[in-house]
Amino acid sequence: GLFVAMPSKRTPDGEFRDIAHPINSNTRAKIQEAVLAAYEVAEEPVASEEKSADESVAEEN
């Protein structure tokens, strides 16, 4: 499934450390819900275009 990772930065020793720290789990959940909702809205046109392309190919065959 999908997940939301907080922004991170690579340290000099090669590890990645989060640079955004929600103040509590409720805030983290709100951020995650907003990001996933925006992703779903942005994904809809792509899914529609793929479906249209698949239908066009099926009609040609």
C-alpha positions as CSV (number, residue, x, y, z in Angstrom):
1,G,0.0,0.0,0.0
2,L,0.9,3.6,-0.1
3,F,2.6,5.4,2.8
4,V,3.7,9.0,3.5
5,A,7.4,9.6,4.5
6,M,8.4,12.8,6.1
7,P,11.0,14.8,4.3
8,S,14.5,13.6,5.1
9,K,18.1,14.6,4.5
10,R,21.2,12.4,4.2
11,T,23.7,12.9,7.0
12,P,27.5,12.9,6.4
13,D,27.7,9.2,7.5
14,G,25.1,8.2,4.9
15,E,22.0,7.8,7.1
16,F,18.8,9.6,6.3
17,R,17.2,11.6,9.1
18,D,13.7,13.1,9.0
19,I,13.8,16.9,8.9
20,A,10.0,17.4,9.6
21,H,8.7,16.2,12.9
22,P,4.9,16.4,13.5
23,I,4.2,17.5,17.0
24,N,2.0,14.5,17.8
25,S,0.4,11.4,16.1
26,N,-2.9,13.4,15.4
27,T,-0.9,16.0,13.4
28,R,1.0,13.2,11.5
29,A,-2.3,11.6,10.6
30,K,-3.7,14.9,9.3
31,I,-0.6,15.4,7.2
32,Q,-0.8,11.9,5.8
33,E,-4.6,12.2,5.0
34,A,-4.0,15.5,3.2
35,V,-1.1,14.1,1.2
36,L,-2.9,10.9,0.2
37,A,-6.0,12.9,-0.8
38,A,-4.0,15.2,-3.0
39,Y,-2.3,12.1,-4.5
40,E,-5.6,10.5,-5.3
41,V,-6.9,13.7,-7.0
42,A,-3.7,14.0,-9.1
43,E,-3.8,10.3,-10.0
44,E,-7.4,10.4,-11.4
45,P,-6.5,12.1,-14.7
46,V,-3.7,9.6,-15.3
47,A,-6.0,6.6,-14.7
48,S,-8.6,8.1,-17.0
49,E,-6.0,8.6,-19.8
50,E,-4.7,5.0,-19.4
51,K,-8.3,3.6,-19.6
52,S,-9.0,5.7,-22.7
53,A,-5.8,4.5,-24.3
54,D,-6.6,0.8,-23.5
55,E,-10.1,1.2,-24.9
56,S,-8.6,2.8,-28.1
57,V,-6.2,-0.1,-28.6
58,A,-9.0,-2.7,-28.0
59,E,-11.2,-0.9,-30.6
60,E,-8.3,-1.1,-33.2
61,N,-8.0,-4.8,-32.7
